[in-house]
Amino acid sequence: MKSETRKITEGAMMCALIAVFLILDRQFAGALTSYLAWVLSIPMILYSARYEAKYAWMVFVSTLFIAFMVSTPQSVFYLFSAMLLGVVYGQGVHKKWSQSKCLFWTIGITFFSYLISMYVFAAFFGYDLVATRNEFISMIENMEIFGYKIVLFMDAKTLFHVMDITSFLLLVVMESLCVHLLSHVIFIKMKMSVDRIRLDLGFVYPKSLAVGGLVSMGLMMLMGQVEVSDTIEFILAFFYLTLFIVNFIYGMIVVRCMRSLPKWCSFLCLIVPFLWPFVMLLGIADGLMDGRIRKRGLYGQTGKF
């Protein structure tokens, strides 16, 4: 009986906290749910991880009823997405899912949430993609320094589409990682039984990503000399920029593993755009060499690769 009372009391407290958040959100014209809706998933994750699914869904439905009474339809959707993520992730922890499976579900729910709000029903949520696209293209084409072709070997129209999709994917991944890592830290502080996240710098980087980075870079340079359709140009530009980001991140890991370099070198490579292509090429080179540069930086010249 005492346990049942505790579950109901904690659920009621969570509903009250979310109601306060939604009331404050009304005062800020929906800005809180637009930018910080993911924060609402954290208390739901903690509650769902501690108790059975029926109690988590009960709190989920209760918070939706409160949202319908005090909030706007857009805020209700953001709350629905955050609370759904909280229930699924929390139950995953409750059922001892692996860290990768919890992160996968977090990315999946976040992806569909942003897909609906930013593309499928963009006008309902206040996004005007056509106006944003035209404004961006006009701004780039009016900058004479680029000469209508910028450093990534693509025109303004292709650049917008690539950046739009890439920023969407990065936003989904970064927000999912924030939820995942913050929840993990709180679980550890609460001394809950969860698998620890471990970083293994001795991993094997897929050589296909390094080869793909070289091929996409060559194709983008060739595309500047050959006339191709807009569809092909967009596909090549998207893959080029995606592989650029992936190989750049791996290049930063390689730089970080080179212990002979001062620590400020990693920070310099991260904040100076002029160095990004060289960091990306370092990642490609190390990938083609089966990680020899990274492993030599980690283990020294011991031959233990």
CYANA upper distance limits for C-alpha pairs under 8 A (distance plus 0.5 A):
  1 MET  CA      5 THR  CA      6.74
  2 LYS  CA      6 ARG  CA      6.76
  3 SER  CA      7 LYS  CA      6.86
  4 GLU  CA      8 ILE  CA      6.86
  5 THR  CA      9 THR  CA      6.52
  6 ARG  CA     10 GLU  CA      6.56
  7 LYS  CA     11 GLY  CA      6.63
  7 LYS  CA     51 TYR  CA      7.99
  7 LYS  CA     55 TYR  CA      8.00
  8 ILE  CA     12 ALA  CA      6.62
  8 ILE  CA     55 TYR  CA      8.50
  9 THR  CA     13 MET  CA      6.71
 10 GLU  CA     14 MET  CA      6.77
 10 GLU  CA     47 TYR  CA      8.39
 11 GLY  CA     15 CYS  CA      6.83
 11 GLY  CA     47 TYR  CA      8.07
 11 GLY  CA     55 TYR  CA      8.44
 11 GLY  CA     59 VAL  CA      6.37
 12 ALA  CA     16 ALA  CA      6.75
 12 ALA  CA     59 VAL  CA      8.22
 13 MET  CA     17 LEU  CA      6.75
 14 MET  CA     18 ILE  CA      6.71
 14 MET  CA     43 PRO  CA      7.69
 14 MET  CA     44 MET  CA      8.33
 14 MET  CA     59 VAL  CA      8.46
 15 CYS  CA     19 ALA  CA      6.62
 15 CYS  CA     59 VAL  CA      7.53
 15 CYS  CA     62 SER  CA      7.51
 15 CYS  CA     63 THR  CA      6.11
 15 CYS  CA     66 ILE  CA      8.36
 16 ALA  CA     20 VAL  CA      6.82
 17 LEU  CA     21 PHE  CA      6.81
 18 ILE  CA     22 LEU  CA      6.68
 18 ILE  CA     40 LEU  CA      7.87
 18 ILE  CA     63 THR  CA      7.65
 19 ALA  CA     23 ILE  CA      6.69
 19 ALA  CA     63 THR  CA      8.15
 19 ALA  CA     66 ILE  CA      7.06
 19 ALA  CA     67 ALA  CA      7.76
 19 ALA  CA     70 VAL  CA      8.30
 20 VAL  CA     24 LEU  CA      6.72
 21 PHE  CA     25 ASP  CA      6.58
 22 LEU  CA     26 ARG  CA      6.84
 22 LEU  CA     33 THR  CA      8.35
 22 LEU  CA     67 ALA  CA      7.59
 22 LEU  CA     70 VAL  CA      7.47
 22 LEU  CA     71 SER  CA      6.79
 23 ILE  CA     27 GLN  CA      7.22
 23 ILE  CA     70 VAL  CA      7.17
 23 ILE  CA     71 SER  CA      7.81
 24 LEU  CA     28 PHE  CA      7.02
 24 LEU  CA     32 LEU  CA      8.44
 25 ASP  CA     29 ALA  CA      6.74
 25 ASP  CA     30 GLY  CA      5.53
 25 ASP  CA     31 ALA  CA      6.90
 25 ASP  CA     32 LEU  CA      5.75
 25 ASP  CA     33 THR  CA      7.11
 26 ARG  CA     30 GLY  CA      6.13
 26 ARG  CA     71 SER  CA      7.20
 28 PHE  CA     32 LEU  CA      7.47
 30 GLY  CA     34 SER  CA      6.76
 30 GLY  CA     72 THR  CA      8.42
 30 GLY  CA     75 SER  CA      7.21
 31 ALA  CA     35 TYR  CA      6.73
 32 LEU  CA     36 LEU  CA      5.76
 32 LEU  CA     37 ALA  CA      7.22
 33 THR  CA     37 ALA  CA      4.91
 33 THR  CA     75 SER  CA      6.32
 33 THR  CA     78 TYR  CA      6.83
 33 THR  CA     79 LEU  CA      7.84
 34 SER  CA     75 SER  CA      7.92
 34 SER  CA     78 TYR  CA      7.80
 36 LEU  CA     40 LEU  CA      8.13
 37 ALA  CA     41 SER  CA      8.05
 37 ALA  CA     78 TYR  CA      6.55
 37 ALA  CA     79 LEU  CA      6.94
 37 ALA  CA     82 ALA  CA      6.82
 38 TRP  CA     42 ILE  CA      8.04
 38 TRP  CA     82 ALA  CA      6.07
 38 TRP  CA    175 GLU  CA      7.98
 38 TRP  CA    179 VAL  CA      7.64
 39 VAL  CA     82 ALA  CA      8.29
 39 VAL  CA    179 VAL  CA      8.14
 40 LEU  CA     44 MET  CA      7.52
 40 LEU  CA     79 LEU  CA      7.79
 40 LEU  CA     82 ALA  CA      6.48
 40 LEU  CA     83 MET  CA      7.40
 41 SER  CA     45 ILE  CA      6.50
 41 SER  CA     82 ALA  CA      5.22
 41 SER  CA     83 MET  CA      5.82
 41 SER  CA     84 LEU  CA      8.36
 41 SER  CA     85 LEU  CA      6.81
 41 SER  CA     86 GLY  CA      5.12
 41 SER  CA    179 VAL  CA      8.21
 42 ILE  CA     46 LEU  CA      6.86
 42 ILE  CA     86 GLY  CA      7.00
 42 ILE  CA    179 VAL  CA      7.50
 42 ILE  CA    182 LEU  CA      8.48
 42 ILE  CA    183 SER  CA      6.93
 43 PRO  CA     47 TYR  CA      6.70
 43 PRO  CA     86 GLY  CA      8.08
 44 MET  CA     48 SER  CA      6.44
 44 MET  CA     56 ALA  CA      8.17
 44 MET  CA     83 MET  CA      6.73
 44 MET  CA     86 GLY  CA      5.21
 44 MET  CA     87 VAL  CA      6.77
 44 MET  CA     90 GLY  CA      7.78
 45 ILE  CA     49 ALA  CA      6.41
 45 ILE  CA     85 LEU  CA      8.26
 45 ILE  CA     86 GLY  CA      4.72
 45 ILE  CA     87 VAL  CA      6.51
 45 ILE  CA     88 VAL  CA      8.44
 45 ILE  CA     89 TYR  CA      6.61
 45 ILE  CA     90 GLY  CA      4.81
 45 ILE  CA     91 GLN  CA      8.39
 45 ILE  CA    183 SER  CA      7.93
 46 LEU  CA     50 ARG  CA      6.97
 46 LEU  CA     86 GLY  CA      8.43
 46 LEU  CA     90 GLY  CA      6.86
 46 LEU  CA    183 SER  CA      8.18
 46 LEU  CA    187 PHE  CA      8.29
 47 TYR  CA     51 TYR  CA      6.91
 47 TYR  CA     56 ALA  CA      7.39
 47 TYR  CA     90 GLY  CA      7.67
 48 SER  CA     52 GLU  CA      7.34
 48 SER  CA     53 ALA  CA      7.29
 48 SER  CA     55 TYR  CA      8.16
 48 SER  CA     56 ALA  CA      5.59
 48 SER  CA     86 GLY  CA      7.56
 48 SER  CA     87 VAL  CA      6.05
 48 SER  CA     89 TYR  CA      8.39
 48 SER  CA     90 GLY  CA      4.97
 48 SER  CA     91 GLN  CA      6.14
 48 SER  CA     94 HIS  CA      7.85
 49 ALA  CA     89 TYR  CA      8.23
 49 ALA  CA     90 GLY  CA      4.54
 49 ALA  CA     91 GLN  CA      5.90
 49 ALA  CA     92 GLY  CA      7.90
 49 ALA  CA     93 VAL  CA      5.99
 49 ALA  CA     94 HIS  CA      5.14
 50 ARG  CA     90 GLY  CA      8.23
 50 ARG  CA     94 HIS  CA      6.98
 51 TYR  CA     55 TYR  CA      7.15
 51 TYR  CA     56 ALA  CA      7.55
 51 TYR  CA     94 HIS  CA      7.97
 52 GLU  CA     56 ALA  CA      7.14
 52 GLU  CA     91 GLN  CA      8.10
 52 GLU  CA     94 HIS  CA      8.32
 53 ALA  CA     57 TRP  CA      6.65
 53 ALA  CA     87 VAL  CA      8.27
 53 ALA  CA     91 GLN  CA      7.09
 54 LYS  CA     58 MET  CA      6.63
 55 TYR  CA     59 VAL  CA      6.88
 56 ALA  CA     60 PHE  CA      6.67
 56 ALA  CA     87 VAL  CA      6.65
 57 TRP  CA     61 VAL  CA      6.66
 57 TRP  CA     87 VAL  CA      7.61
 58 MET  CA     62 SER  CA      6.72
 59 VAL  CA     63 THR  CA      6.62
 60 PHE  CA     64 LEU  CA      6.97
 60 PHE  CA     83 MET  CA      6.75
 60 PHE  CA     84 LEU  CA      7.95
 60 PHE  CA     87 VAL  CA      8.10
 61 VAL  CA     65 PHE  CA      6.89
 62 SER  CA     66 ILE  CA      6.90
 63 THR  CA     67 ALA  CA      6.62
 64 LEU  CA     68 PHE  CA      6.71
 64 LEU  CA     76 VAL  CA      7.54
 64 LEU  CA     79 LEU  CA      8.05
 64 LEU  CA     80 PHE  CA      7.36
 65 PHE  CA     69 MET  CA      7.01
 66 ILE  CA     70 VAL  CA      6.85
 67 ALA  CA     71 SER  CA      5.63
 67 ALA  CA     72 THR  CA      8.24
 67 ALA  CA     75 SER  CA      8.19
 67 ALA  CA     76 VAL  CA      6.19
 67 ALA  CA     79 LEU  CA      8.21
 68 PHE  CA     72 THR  CA      7.76
 68 PHE  CA     73 PRO  CA      7.96
 68 PHE  CA     76 VAL  CA      7.10
 71 SER  CA     75 SER  CA      6.67
 71 SER  CA     76 VAL  CA      7.06
 72 THR  CA     76 VAL  CA      6.72
 73 PRO  CA     77 PHE  CA      6.90
 74 GLN  CA     78 TYR  CA      7.00
 74 GLN  CA    124 PHE  CA      8.35
 74 GLN  CA    125 PHE  CA      6.81
 75 SER  CA     79 LEU  CA      6.56
 76 VAL  CA     80 PHE  CA      6.48
 77 PHE  CA     81 SER  CA      6.74
 78 TYR  CA     82 ALA  CA      6.75
 78 TYR  CA    113 SER  CA      8.33
 79 LEU  CA     83 MET  CA      6.49
 80 PHE  CA     84 LEU  CA      6.46
 81 SER  CA     85 LEU  CA      6.67
 81 SER  CA    109 ILE  CA      7.85
 81 SER  CA    110 THR  CA      8.06
 81 SER  CA    113 SER  CA      6.71
 82 ALA  CA     86 GLY  CA      6.71
 83 MET  CA     87 VAL  CA      6.68
 84 LEU  CA     88 VAL  CA      6.73
 85 LEU  CA     89 TYR  CA      6.38
 85 LEU  CA    105 TRP  CA      8.48
 85 LEU  CA    106 THR  CA      6.95
 85 LEU  CA    109 ILE  CA      6.87
 85 LEU  CA    110 THR  CA      8.27
 86 GLY  CA     90 GLY  CA      6.24
 87 VAL  CA     91 GLN  CA      6.50
 88 VAL  CA     92 GLY  CA      6.64
 88 VAL  CA    105 TRP  CA      8.16
 89 TYR  CA     93 VAL  CA      6.92
 89 TYR  CA    102 CYS  CA      6.42
 89 TYR  CA    105 TRP  CA      7.68
 89 TYR  CA    106 THR  CA      7.40
 90 GLY  CA     94 HIS  CA      6.64
 91 GLN  CA     95 LYS  CA      6.49
 92 GLY  CA     96 LYS  CA      6.63
 92 GLY  CA     97 TRP  CA      5.58
 92 GLY  CA    102 CYS  CA      6.80
 93 VAL  CA     97 TRP  CA      6.19
 93 VAL  CA    102 CYS  CA      8.09
 93 VAL  CA    194 VAL  CA      7.65
 96 LYS  CA    194 VAL  CA      7.92
 97 TRP  CA    101 LYS  CA      6.82
 97 TRP  CA    102 CYS  CA      7.05
 98 SER  CA    102 CYS  CA      6.91
 98 SER  CA    195 ASP  CA      7.77
 99 GLN  CA    103 LEU  CA      6.68
 99 GLN  CA    195 ASP  CA      7.41
 99 GLN  CA    197 ILE  CA      7.82
100 SER  CA    104 PHE  CA      6.52
101 LYS  CA    105 TRP  CA      6.84
102 CYS  CA    106 THR  CA      6.73
102 CYS  CA    180 HIS  CA      8.33
103 LEU  CA    107 ILE  CA      6.68
103 LEU  CA    176 SER  CA      7.67
103 LEU  CA    177 LEU  CA      8.02
103 LEU  CA    180 HIS  CA      6.87
104 PHE  CA    108 GLY  CA      6.66
105 TRP  CA    109 ILE  CA      6.63
106 THR  CA    110 THR  CA      6.60
106 THR  CA    176 SER  CA      6.19
106 THR  CA    179 VAL  CA      8.45
106 THR  CA    180 HIS  CA      7.99
107 ILE  CA    111 PHE  CA      6.35
107 ILE  CA    172 VAL  CA      7.02
107 ILE  CA    173 VAL  CA      6.78
107 ILE  CA    176 SER  CA      5.90
108 GLY  CA    112 PHE  CA      6.92
109 ILE  CA    113 SER  CA      6.63
110 THR  CA    114 TYR  CA      6.75
110 THR  CA    172 VAL  CA      6.47
110 THR  CA    175 GLU  CA      8.33
110 THR  CA    176 SER  CA      7.26
111 PHE  CA    115 LEU  CA      6.49
111 PHE  CA    169 LEU  CA      8.31
111 PHE  CA    172 VAL  CA      6.21
112 PHE  CA    116 ILE  CA      6.60
113 SER  CA    117 SER  CA      6.82
114 TYR  CA    118 MET  CA      6.11
114 TYR  CA    119 TYR  CA      8.28
114 TYR  CA    168 PHE  CA      8.44
114 TYR  CA    172 VAL  CA      7.95
115 LEU  CA    119 TYR  CA      6.01
115 LEU  CA    120 VAL  CA      6.95
116 ILE  CA    120 VAL  CA      5.22
116 ILE  CA    121 PHE  CA      6.25
116 ILE  CA    122 ALA  CA      7.85
117 SER  CA    121 PHE  CA      6.09
117 SER  CA    122 ALA  CA      6.04
117 SER  CA    124 PHE  CA      8.44
117 SER  CA    125 PHE  CA      6.56
118 MET  CA    122 ALA  CA      5.19
118 MET  CA    125 PHE  CA      7.83
118 MET  CA    127 TYR  CA      7.12
121 PHE  CA    125 PHE  CA      7.17
122 ALA  CA    126 GLY  CA      6.81
122 ALA  CA    127 TYR  CA      5.46
122 ALA  CA    128 ASP  CA      7.33
122 ALA  CA    129 LEU  CA      8.12
123 ALA  CA    127 TYR  CA      5.75
123 ALA  CA    128 ASP  CA      6.64
128 ASP  CA    132 THR  CA      6.74
129 LEU  CA    133 ARG  CA      6.49
130 VAL  CA    134 ASN  CA      6.71
131 ALA  CA    135 GLU  CA      6.57
132 THR  CA    136 PHE  CA      6.62
133 ARG  CA    137 ILE  CA      6.68
133 ARG  CA    157 LYS  CA      8.47
133 ARG  CA    160 PHE  CA      7.22
134 ASN  CA    138 SER  CA      6.54
135 GLU  CA    139 MET  CA      6.63
136 PHE  CA    140 ILE  CA      6.79
136 PHE  CA    156 ALA  CA      8.35
136 PHE  CA    160 PHE  CA      7.55
137 ILE  CA    141 GLU  CA      6.56
137 ILE  CA    156 ALA  CA      5.83
137 ILE  CA    157 LYS  CA      6.42
137 ILE  CA    160 PHE  CA      7.65
138 SER  CA    142 ASN  CA      6.58
139 MET  CA    143 MET  CA      7.17
140 ILE  CA    146 PHE  CA      8.24
140 ILE  CA    148 TYR  CA      7.79
140 ILE  CA    156 ALA  CA      6.51
141 GLU  CA    146 PHE  CA      8.27
141 GLU  CA    147 GLY  CA      8.01
141 GLU  CA    148 TYR  CA      5.90
141 GLU  CA    156 ALA  CA      7.17
143 MET  CA    147 GLY  CA      7.78
143 MET  CA    148 TYR  CA      8.31
144 GLU  CA    148 TYR  CA      7.80
146 PHE  CA    150 ILE  CA      5.67
146 PHE  CA    151 VAL  CA      8.30
148 TYR  CA    155 ASP  CA      6.55
148 TYR  CA    156 ALA  CA      7.33
149 LYS  CA    153 PHE  CA      6.93
149 LYS  CA    154 MET  CA      6.38
149 LYS  CA    155 ASP  CA      5.44
149 LYS  CA    156 ALA  CA      7.66
150 ILE  CA    154 MET  CA      6.68
150 ILE  CA    155 ASP  CA      7.01
150 ILE  CA    156 ALA  CA      8.22
153 PHE  CA    220 MET  CA      6.52
153 PHE  CA    221 MET  CA      6.86
153 PHE  CA    223 MET  CA      8.30
153 PHE  CA    224 GLY  CA      6.91
154 MET  CA    158 THR  CA      6.66
154 MET  CA    159 LEU  CA      6.66
154 MET  CA    220 MET  CA      8.26
154 MET  CA    224 GLY  CA      8.17
154 MET  CA    233 GLU  CA      8.39
154 MET  CA    237 ALA  CA      7.48
155 ASP  CA    159 LEU  CA      6.55
156 ALA  CA    160 PHE  CA      6.67
157 LYS  CA    161 HIS  CA      7.13
158 THR  CA    162 VAL  CA      6.68
158 THR  CA    230 ASP  CA      8.21
158 THR  CA    233 GLU  CA      7.61
158 THR  CA    234 PHE  CA      6.04
158 THR  CA    237 ALA  CA      7.70
159 LEU  CA    163 MET  CA      6.43
159 LEU  CA    237 ALA  CA      8.13
160 PHE  CA    164 ASP  CA      6.37
161 HIS  CA    165 ILE  CA      6.80
161 HIS  CA    234 PHE  CA      7.85
162 VAL  CA    166 THR  CA      6.44
162 VAL  CA    234 PHE  CA      7.46
162 VAL  CA    237 ALA  CA      7.14
162 VAL  CA    238 PHE  CA      5.66
162 VAL  CA    241 LEU  CA      8.03
163 MET  CA    167 SER  CA      6.16
164 ASP  CA    168 PHE  CA      6.65
165 ILE  CA    169 LEU  CA      6.77
166 THR  CA    170 LEU  CA      6.59
166 THR  CA    238 PHE  CA      8.22
166 THR  CA    241 LEU  CA      8.45
166 THR  CA    242 THR  CA      7.62
167 SER  CA    171 LEU  CA      6.40
168 PHE  CA    172 VAL  CA      6.81
169 LEU  CA    173 VAL  CA      6.71
170 LEU  CA    174 MET  CA      6.40
171 LEU  CA    175 GLU  CA      6.48
172 VAL  CA    176 SER  CA      6.58
173 VAL  CA    177 LEU  CA      6.62
174 MET  CA    178 CYS  CA      6.70
175 GLU  CA    179 VAL  CA      6.85
176 SER  CA    180 HIS  CA      6.56
177 LEU  CA    181 LEU  CA      6.34
178 CYS  CA    182 LEU  CA      6.34
179 VAL  CA    183 SER  CA      6.45
180 HIS  CA    184 HIS  CA      6.67
181 LEU  CA    185 VAL  CA      6.70
182 LEU  CA    186 ILE  CA      6.80
183 SER  CA    187 PHE  CA      6.62
184 HIS  CA    188 ILE  CA      6.81
184 HIS  CA    194 VAL  CA      8.41
185 VAL  CA    189 LYS  CA      6.78
186 ILE  CA    190 MET  CA      6.60
187 PHE  CA    191 LYS  CA      6.70
187 PHE  CA    192 MET  CA      5.79
187 PHE  CA    193 SER  CA      8.22
187 PHE  CA    194 VAL  CA      7.66
188 ILE  CA    192 MET  CA      6.43
188 ILE  CA    193 SER  CA      8.31
188 ILE  CA    194 VAL  CA      7.99
202 GLY  CA    295 LYS  CA      7.42
204 VAL  CA    290 ASP  CA      7.84
204 VAL  CA    291 GLY  CA      7.59
205 TYR  CA    287 GLY  CA      6.51
205 TYR  CA    290 ASP  CA      7.68
205 TYR  CA    291 GLY  CA      7.41
206 PRO  CA    210 ALA  CA      7.78
206 PRO  CA    287 GLY  CA      7.37
207 LYS  CA    211 VAL  CA      6.78
207 LYS  CA    287 GLY  CA      5.81
207 LYS  CA    288 LEU  CA      6.19
207 LYS  CA    290 ASP  CA      7.64
208 SER  CA    212 GLY  CA      6.35
209 LEU  CA    213 GLY  CA      6.57
209 LEU  CA    243 LEU  CA      7.45
209 LEU  CA    246 VAL  CA      8.44
209 LEU  CA    247 ASN  CA      7.84
209 LEU  CA    284 ILE  CA      8.32
209 LEU  CA    287 GLY  CA      8.25
210 ALA  CA    214 LEU  CA      6.99
210 ALA  CA    247 ASN  CA      7.37
210 ALA  CA    283 GLY  CA      7.88
210 ALA  CA    284 ILE  CA      5.00
210 ALA  CA    285 ALA  CA      7.85
210 ALA  CA    287 GLY  CA      5.99
210 ALA  CA    288 LEU  CA      6.72
211 VAL  CA    215 VAL  CA      6.67
211 VAL  CA    284 ILE  CA      7.88
211 VAL  CA    288 LEU  CA      7.83
212 GLY  CA    216 SER  CA      6.40
212 GLY  CA    243 LEU  CA      7.59
213 GLY  CA    217 MET  CA      6.59
213 GLY  CA    240 TYR  CA      7.28
213 GLY  CA    243 LEU  CA      5.86
213 GLY  CA    244 PHE  CA      6.93
213 GLY  CA    247 ASN  CA      7.68
213 GLY  CA    284 ILE  CA      7.49
214 LEU  CA    218 GLY  CA      6.72
214 LEU  CA    284 ILE  CA      8.00
215 VAL  CA    219 LEU  CA      6.65
216 SER  CA    220 MET  CA      6.60
216 SER  CA    236 LEU  CA      7.38
216 SER  CA    239 PHE  CA      7.35
216 SER  CA    240 TYR  CA      5.56
216 SER  CA    243 LEU  CA      8.38
217 MET  CA    221 MET  CA      6.84
217 MET  CA    240 TYR  CA      6.74
218 GLY  CA    222 LEU  CA      6.66
219 LEU  CA    223 MET  CA      6.45
219 LEU  CA    236 LEU  CA      7.97
220 MET  CA    224 GLY  CA      7.20
220 MET  CA    236 LEU  CA      7.38
220 MET  CA    237 ALA  CA      7.46
220 MET  CA    240 TYR  CA      7.84
221 MET  CA    225 GLN  CA      7.88
222 LEU  CA    226 VAL  CA      6.90
223 MET  CA    227 GLU  CA      7.30
223 MET  CA    228 VAL  CA      7.61
223 MET  CA    233 GLU  CA      8.12
228 VAL  CA    232 ILE  CA      7.03
228 VAL  CA    233 GLU  CA      6.96
229 SER  CA    233 GLU  CA      6.68
230 ASP  CA    234 PHE  CA      6.54
231 THR  CA    235 ILE  CA      6.77
232 ILE  CA    236 LEU  CA      6.60
233 GLU  CA    237 ALA  CA      6.48
234 PHE  CA    238 PHE  CA      6.49
235 ILE  CA    239 PHE  CA      6.80
236 LEU  CA    240 TYR  CA      6.50
237 ALA  CA    241 LEU  CA      6.61
238 PHE  CA    242 THR  CA      6.57
239 PHE  CA    243 LEU  CA      6.48
240 TYR  CA    244 PHE  CA      6.44
241 LEU  CA    245 ILE  CA      6.73
242 THR  CA    246 VAL  CA      6.82
243 LEU  CA    247 ASN  CA      6.43
244 PHE  CA    248 PHE  CA      6.38
244 PHE  CA    280 MET  CA      7.00
245 ILE  CA    249 ILE  CA      6.66
245 ILE  CA    280 MET  CA      8.29
246 VAL  CA    250 TYR  CA      6.86
247 ASN  CA    251 GLY  CA      6.44
247 ASN  CA    280 MET  CA      5.66
247 ASN  CA    281 LEU  CA      8.05
247 ASN  CA    283 GLY  CA      5.72
247 ASN  CA    284 ILE  CA      6.62
248 PHE  CA    252 MET  CA      6.74
248 PHE  CA    276 TRP  CA      7.40
248 PHE  CA    277 PRO  CA      8.15
248 PHE  CA    279 VAL  CA      6.26
248 PHE  CA    280 MET  CA      4.53
248 PHE  CA    281 LEU  CA      8.19
248 PHE  CA    283 GLY  CA      6.75
249 ILE  CA    253 ILE  CA      6.96
249 ILE  CA    280 MET  CA      8.08
249 ILE  CA    283 GLY  CA      8.26
250 TYR  CA    254 VAL  CA      6.81
250 TYR  CA    280 MET  CA      8.13
250 TYR  CA    283 GLY  CA      5.80
251 GLY  CA    255 VAL  CA      6.75
251 GLY  CA    279 VAL  CA      5.57
251 GLY  CA    280 MET  CA      5.95
251 GLY  CA    281 LEU  CA      7.91
251 GLY  CA    282 LEU  CA      5.94
251 GLY  CA    283 GLY  CA      4.25
251 GLY  CA    284 ILE  CA      7.98
251 GLY  CA    286 ASP  CA      8.49
252 MET  CA    256 ARG  CA      6.61
252 MET  CA    266 SER  CA      7.40
252 MET  CA    269 CYS  CA      8.10
252 MET  CA    270 LEU  CA      8.17
252 MET  CA    279 VAL  CA      7.05
252 MET  CA    283 GLY  CA      8.06
253 ILE  CA    257 CYS  CA      6.66
253 ILE  CA    294 ARG  CA      8.34
254 VAL  CA    258 MET  CA      6.96
254 VAL  CA    282 LEU  CA      8.22
254 VAL  CA    283 GLY  CA      7.32
254 VAL  CA    286 ASP  CA      8.27
254 VAL  CA    293 ILE  CA      7.58
254 VAL  CA    294 ARG  CA      5.43
254 VAL  CA    297 GLY  CA      8.47
255 VAL  CA    261 LEU  CA      8.41
255 VAL  CA    265 CYS  CA      8.36
255 VAL  CA    266 SER  CA      6.78
255 VAL  CA    279 VAL  CA      8.49
255 VAL  CA    294 ARG  CA      8.24
256 ARG  CA    263 LYS  CA      8.28
256 ARG  CA    266 SER  CA      6.56
257 CYS  CA    294 ARG  CA      6.24
257 CYS  CA    295 LYS  CA      8.16
257 CYS  CA    297 GLY  CA      5.84
257 CYS  CA    298 LEU  CA      6.06
258 MET  CA    293 ILE  CA      8.41
258 MET  CA    294 ARG  CA      7.18
258 MET  CA    296 ARG  CA      8.28
258 MET  CA    297 GLY  CA      4.72
258 MET  CA    298 LEU  CA      7.12
259 ARG  CA    297 GLY  CA      6.35
259 ARG  CA    298 LEU  CA      7.45
260 SER  CA    297 GLY  CA      7.96
261 LEU  CA    265 CYS  CA      7.18
263 LYS  CA    267 PHE  CA      7.87
264 TRP  CA    268 LEU  CA      6.64
265 CYS  CA    269 CYS  CA      6.62
266 SER  CA    270 LEU  CA      6.79
267 PHE  CA    271 ILE  CA      6.87
268 LEU  CA    272 VAL  CA      6.46
269 CYS  CA    273 PRO  CA      8.27
269 CYS  CA    275 LEU  CA      6.26
269 CYS  CA    276 TRP  CA      7.19
269 CYS  CA    279 VAL  CA      7.71
270 LEU  CA    275 LEU  CA      8.48
270 LEU  CA    276 TRP  CA      7.88
272 VAL  CA    276 TRP  CA      7.60
275 LEU  CA    279 VAL  CA      6.77
276 TRP  CA    280 MET  CA      6.62
277 PRO  CA    281 LEU  CA      6.64
278 PHE  CA    282 LEU  CA      6.61
279 VAL  CA    283 GLY  CA      6.82
280 MET  CA    284 ILE  CA      6.84
281 LEU  CA    285 ALA  CA      6.53
282 LEU  CA    286 ASP  CA      6.61
283 GLY  CA    287 GLY  CA      6.56
284 ILE  CA    288 LEU  CA      6.71
285 ALA  CA    289 MET  CA      6.75
286 ASP  CA    290 ASP  CA      6.79
286 ASP  CA    291 GLY  CA      5.41
286 ASP  CA    292 ARG  CA      6.83
286 ASP  CA    293 ILE  CA      6.30
286 ASP  CA    294 ARG  CA      7.56
287 GLY  CA    291 GLY  CA      6.00
289 MET  CA    293 ILE  CA      8.22
291 GLY  CA    295 LYS  CA      6.54
292 ARG  CA    296 ARG  CA      6.34
292 ARG  CA    305 PHE  CA      7.71
293 ILE  CA    297 GLY  CA      6.68
294 ARG  CA    298 LEU  CA      6.82
295 LYS  CA    299 TYR  CA      6.42
295 LYS  CA    300 GLY  CA      8.01
295 LYS  CA    305 PHE  CA      6.75
296 ARG  CA    300 GLY  CA      5.22
296 ARG  CA    301 GLN  CA      6.45
296 ARG  CA    302 THR  CA      8.37
296 ARG  CA    303 GLY  CA      8.36
296 ARG  CA    305 PHE  CA      8.10
299 TYR  CA    304 LYS  CA      7.60
